[in-house]
């Protein structure tokens, strides 16, 4: 058997960090990362980015050494990705926060609205309905994180959790403060507006869940295979005919429904910021689908049918 020699250099300083001899030709990048960790325990595999060129793209864990454009002595460049945290932990933290924070305002715990309002309850039905919808949304997200989602990347940089939590927790507090405020005024068109908004919210939540289930069924447990998502027998998945990321379309729809229901400016701003961020993600996914699959349906747009 012909063995490979692998030297690992620091991508910034070009300093030699590690030399591995007698590496199996069919060794994967994941296995090389494990060997590298043995000599540098502070850099566990999830922290490592190995590349063929100091400024090039990171190699995938499943890439095989002998299939890379290298000789029998391979030079790989290492970059430290920083402390990592699992996606599941990030999602659970960023979704549990809004659920808990919103309820503090709903129950009007002391020091929020002044002493005379402590633990009082709103007389408006829409305020109670909004609390049910908001809580349902985040409980759904938590359960999906635990039982539905399959993550292609196991970890993300630790610093992201602070950025993400500031966004989700901050907006939840801002929305909850106004919706549960003793001086809150219900929507202009009363019950009709609330019913229409509730219908939009419920339909979009069902749609979002349906898409997440369809995407889950595309990827077998423990694998990183990618396939083109197609509509199933579930009518909510038929949006796949027109967009690449209908889960984002439904998510934005849910928040628009919530904004109409509460007629609250912070909710409208949260919907707008969320829409901008999800459009960026959807365009990225759409591009990678087009790049990966030659037979990708040409009619699809990233997030809004026929438009965007």
N, C-alpha and C positions, 0 to 999 in steps of 0.2 A: 504494500500500500504506500502510495506517495503521500507523505505528510507535508503540511504547510507550516511556515513560520510566520508569526504575526507580531509586528511591533506596534505598540500604541503610543502615539505622541500627543502632547498637549496641543490643541488646535491654536492656541494663542501664542505660546512661547516656543513651540516645537521641541520642548524638553521631552526626553524619552521617559515614559512612565512605566512601561512594562514590556517584557519580551516573552512571547509564548512560543515554545518550540513543540514539535510533534502534535500539531493540531490536525484533527481528522478533516479530510477535504469536505465531507458533508456536514460539518459543524455549522450551526446557525449563528446569527449575530447574538441571539439570546444566550446561547451557550458560551460564546466568547465573553459576553458581559459578565456571566457568572464566574468565569476563570479570572477575569480582571478584578472582580470584587475580592477574590481570595488574597490578592496582594495589596489591594486598597479597600479595606472594609468600609471606609467612610463613604465611598461611592457605591451604594447599592444599585442593582441593575436599573431600577426605575429612574435614577438620577442621571444615568449615562446617555449621552448622545454620541454614537460612533458614526463617522463619515469617511468617505474616500478622499475628500478634498477638505481642507480646513474651513472653507466657506461654503461647502456644498450642503446638500440635503442630508438629513439623518437617515441612516440605513434602517430598514424595518427589522424587527426581531426575527421574523421568519425567513429573511434573506439567507441563502446558503453560500458559504465561503467560496466553493469552487465555481459557482455560477457568477461571481462578481468579476469585473474586469481587472483582476490582479494576477501577478505571477505567483510562484510558490512561496515568495517572501512578500507578504502583504503588509502595507503600512496603513494603519487606520488612525484617524484623528479624533481625539476625545474632547467633548465639552461637558461641563457640569451643568445640569439643568436646574440645580438648586433643590432644596428640600421638597419632597413630593407628598401628596396626600391622595387617598383613593377618591374616585369620582362619587362613589356611594356616600362616603362621609360628607363630601362637599354638598351634595344634593340634599341629604337629610338635614344638614345644618341650615342651609339657606331656605329650605321650605318649612322647617319646624318653627323658625323664628317668626315669620309673618302670621302663622296660625295663632301662636301664643300672644304676640304683640297686639293683634287686632282684638282679641278677647279682653285684654286689659282695658282697652278703650270702651268696648261694648258694655262691660260690667261697671264702667265708670269707677275704677278703683281710686282711692284717695290721691290727692295732689295733682289730678289732671284737670278737672273742670271747676274746682272750687269746692269748699267743704259742704255746701248745701246740696250738691248733686251727687255726693258719694253713694255709690251702689244704687242709684235710682235707675229707672228704666224709661226708654223713649216711648212716647205715646203713638209714634208713627209706625205702621205695619212694615213699611218699606225698609226701615232701619233693621228690623229683626230678620227680614228676608235677605237683606244684603249680608248680614252676619252669617246666615246659613249658607249662602252662595260662596262667600269668601272662604269659609271654613271647609266646605265641601271641596273646593278647588285645590286647596293645599293638602287636605287629607288624601285626595286622589293622587296628587303628585308624589306624596310620601309613599303610598302603597305601590305606585308604579315603579318608583325607584327600587323598592325592595323586591318586587315580584314580577315586573314586566320588562324593564329595560335591560338590554344587553350592551355592555360598553365595549367599544373596540379598543379604547385606551384604558388601562387600569388606573392610571394616576394623572394628576395635574399639579402644577406648581403650587406650593403651600400659600404663596402670596395671593393667589386668585381667590381664596376663600374669604379674605378680608374685603376685597373689592366687590365680590358677588353679594356678600352678606350686607354690606353697606347699602347696596342698591335695593335688594329685596326688603330688608328690614326697615330701611329708611322710608321707602315708599309706602309700606304697610302702615307705619305709624302715622305718616302724613295723611293718607286716605282715611284711616280709622278715626283720627282726631276730628275731622270735619263731618264724616257721616254720622258719628255717634254724639256729636256736639248737642247740648241742650237747645241751642238756637237753630239747629238744622231745619231747613224747610224742604218739604217733599217735592217731587218733580212737578213741573208746570201742568202737565196734562193728566196728573193723578193716576188712578188705577189703570187706565188704558195704557199709558206709557210704561208702567211697571210690568204689566202682563206681557206686552210686546217684548220688552227687554229681557224678561225672565225666559220667554220662549227662545230668544236668540241665544241666551247664555246656556240653557239646557241642551239645545241642539248642538251647539259648538263643543260643549264638554263631551257629549256622546261621540261626536265626530272625532275629536282629539284622541279619546280613548281607543276608538276603533282603529285609527291609523297606527297608534302605538302597538296594538295587538298584531296588526298586519305586518308591521316592520319586525316585530319580535319573531313571528313565524318564518320570516325570510332567513334569519340567522340561527343555525343550530347552536345549542348551548356550548360555550367554550371555543367556538370557532370565530374567525375573522372574515369569513366569506362575505362577499358583497354581491348582491343580485339586483336586477331592476325591479322595483316594487310595482305591482300591477293591481288594479281593482279586484276585489273578491266579491262574493255574493252579498256581502254587507253593503247596503246602499251608501253608507257614510264614506266608504272607501272609493266611491266612483269619482271623487275629486282627483284621484290619481290620473285620470284621463287628461286633466288640464294643468295640473301643477306637480312639481317634483317634491315639494314639502307641504302637503296638506295639513300635517300636524301643526305647523306654524300658522297656516291660514285659519284653522279652527281656534287656535290659541288667541290670536288677535281678535277674532270674532267674539270670543267669550268676554274679553275685556271691554270691547265696544259695547256689548250687551250690558255689562256691569256699569259702564259709564252712563249709558242711557237710563238705567234703572235708578241710579243714585243721583244723577245730574250733578256730579261733583267734579270740579276742575282737576284736583290732583289725580283722580282716576283717569280722566281724559289724557293727562300728560303721561301717566304711567303706560297707558295704551299706546301713545305715540312713540315714546322711547322704546318700548318693547317691539313695536312694529319695525322701527328703524334697525334695531339689533337683529331681529329675526330675518329681515330682508337680506342683511349682510350674510348671515349664516346660510339662508336658502340659496343665495346666488353662488356661494362657495360650493355647496353640495351639488347644485345643478351643474356647475362647471366640471366637478369631478365625475359626475355621472356621464356627461358628454364625452369626457376624455377617456373614460374606462370602457364604455359600451358603445360600439359603433352603430348598433341597431336601436339606440335610445329614441323613444317616441318624439318626433319633431314638434308635435303640437304643444308639448308641455312648456310652461313658464315656471320660474322658481317659486313664486308665492301667490300671485294674483292672476287668475285665468285671463289670458289674452293681453295682459298689460305689463306685468312686472315679474 
